[in-house]
Amino acid sequence: MESSVRNGSTVNLCATDLSKAVDKANLYALFVMLMKRNIPVKFLHLLESMIFVCYSCVKWANIQSDFFSVMYGVRQGLFWHLFYLLIISVISLKHVL
């Protein structure tokens, strides 16, 4: 790119921000895509449980609240980073195949 600019050529760049992919993804459509790629059903059940069955609690000093269901918001942790990569790979494969 630098050599193109030095030679006086125009350089065009297009970028897509997929950072909200987990928030905006149709998770049921993702599961259908995974099923079409013959992902084992046991793995899909595990994935479904990790996505849709989420509980949390609040700990402050030495006091912990009761657990409550988390239905909205962005989940945190390593799993969600891996899940993000899974969504991106499915999106990429969809456009390639």
N, C-alpha and C positions, 0 to 999 in steps of 0.2 A: 504494500500500500504506500509506503514512504517513497519508493522509487516512482510510483505513478504520480504522486503529488509533486515530487521534484521535477518530473518531466512535463508538468503543466496539465496533466490529465485530470478530469473530474472523477472523484471517487464517491460512490453512493453507498450508504450503509442502511440496512434494515435490521431492526432488533425487535424481539417479542419478549415481553415480561410474563413469564409463566409462574411467578412466585405465588400467585393466588390459586394455582391449579387445584390444590387440595380443597380449598374453601368452595370453589365454584364447580368442581367436577361432579357430574352425575354419577354417583357411586354405583347405582344399580346398572347403569350402562357399562361401567368399568367391569363389574362382575360378569356381565354377559360377554364382554370381550375376552375376559380371562377364561371363561368356560369354553369359548370357541377355540382357544389355544390349548385346550385339554389340560388345564391346571387341575390337579387332584382336588376332588370335592372336599376332602378333609382339610386341606389347606384353605380353601375358600370359606369353610365354616369358621376356621380359626380367625381368618382375616375379618370376616363379618362380625364376629364377637368382639374383636379388638377395636373395630370402628364404631359399632352401634351400642355396645354395652360398656359404658364408661362411668365409673364412680370416683368421687374424690372426697377429700375432707380438708379442713383447715386446721393447721397446728400453729399455736401461738404460745410461745414460752413452753410450759409443760402441759398445756391444755390442748386437747384434740376434740374437734367437733364430731358429730355423727357423720357417717358417709351419706352423700347425696348423689343423685344421678346428674351427670353432665350431658345436656342435650345440644348445647350450642357452644360456639367458640372454637378456636384453633387449638388442637391438642399439641402437647409438647413432648419432646423426647426423641430418642433414636428411631423408634418405630415410625414416627411421622416423617422423618427425613427419608427413610427407606421407602415409605409409602409414596412420597412425592416422586422419588425416582421411578417407582413402578408406574405411576400415572404418566410421567413424561415418556417412558419407554413404550407404553401402550399407545399413546398419542402418536409417537414417531412411527411405530410399526403400522398403525392404521393408515398413515399417509404413504408409506412405502409399499404396502401390500395391495 
